[in-house]
Amino acid sequence: MLWELRQYHIRDGKKDEWVRLMEDKIIPFQVSKGMVILGSFTGEEDENIYIWMRRFENESERERLYKEVYESDYWKDEIGPQIPDLMDREKVNVTRLEPTPLSPIQ
């Protein structure tokens, strides 16, 4: 398995709008393509942080799903144009993770 922890910096005052976009459009669309979303979170003390986790079977699945999602017309025409107003893409941090032997998430 391949794990991805994605951390975004949401623009000031845009947290609720960003969460709606994620929960109403981005996550359902990605799940419909086969991505496994493990969870999404906002910062309790930091209004500008959004974190979510995804899981892939392997690198080839990740590459295939990235292509299906991010190169789709729906992403390019519907979702993509909304992102710059809500999230600072310069501050995106993606960490690929490997669970430890006793981690409940495997």
N, C-alpha and C positions, 0 to 999 in steps of 0.2 A: 504494500500500500504506500501511497504517496500522500502526504498531508500538506496543506497550504494554510498558513495563518496570514490573513490580509488585514492590514491596519491602514485606515484612511483618516485624513484630516478634513473634517467637514467645515465648510465656510460658516462664519459667524451668523447665528440666527437661522440656520438652514437644517438643523438636526431633524426636526419633525418631518420636513419635506423629504429629506434624504431617506429616512426610515420608511416613509410611505412608498417612495420609488423602489426601494429594495424589496419591501414586502409585497407590494402590489404588482410589480413588473419584473424586476431583475431576478429575484430568487425563483419565482414561478417559471420564468422563461428558461433559466439555466437548468432547473430540475426537469423541465419538459424535454430538454436535450440530453439528459442523462447524468448531469452533474449531481454529486451527493453533497448537500450542504449540511454541515453538522451543527451549526449555530451561528447566531449573529448577536452582537452586543453593542451597547453604547456605554460611554464612560459615566460612572456614577458622579465623579467630581469634575471631569473634563467634558464639557458640552460639545467639544469639537472632535471627539474621537469616536470612531466606528470600527469595530473589529468583527470579522467573520472567518469561519473555517470551512474548507472544502476537502474532500477526500477523492483520490483517484486510484484506480487499480494499479497503474504503472505510468511511466512517462509517455508511452505511445497513446494511452487513453487520454491523458491530459492534453497532449498536442492535438489529438483529434477533436476533443470537446472544445478546446479553445478556438479551433478553426470554425467549428459548427456554430458556436455562439458569437464570437467577435467578428467574424466575416459575414454574418447573415445580414440580409437587408433589414430585418426587424431591429437588430442592434444598431446598425449604421443610421437608420432613418428615424427610429422611434426612441430608443434608449440613449444612445451615444450623445446626441445633441443636448440632452438635459444635464449631463454629468458636470461639465465645466462650471455651471452656475452654482452647483451644490457642493462639489468636492474639489480640493486642491490636488490635482494629479501629480504635482511636483513633490508632494509629501507622502506618496503611497509607499508603503513598506510591505513587501511580500517575503515571508519567511517560510522556507520549506522545512518540514519537521520530520523527525524519525522518532517514533515512540520508544521509550525505554522498555526493557523486558517485562516489568511489572505494571506498566501503564494500562489502565482499564480500557483505553482506546487503542485498539490494535488494527 
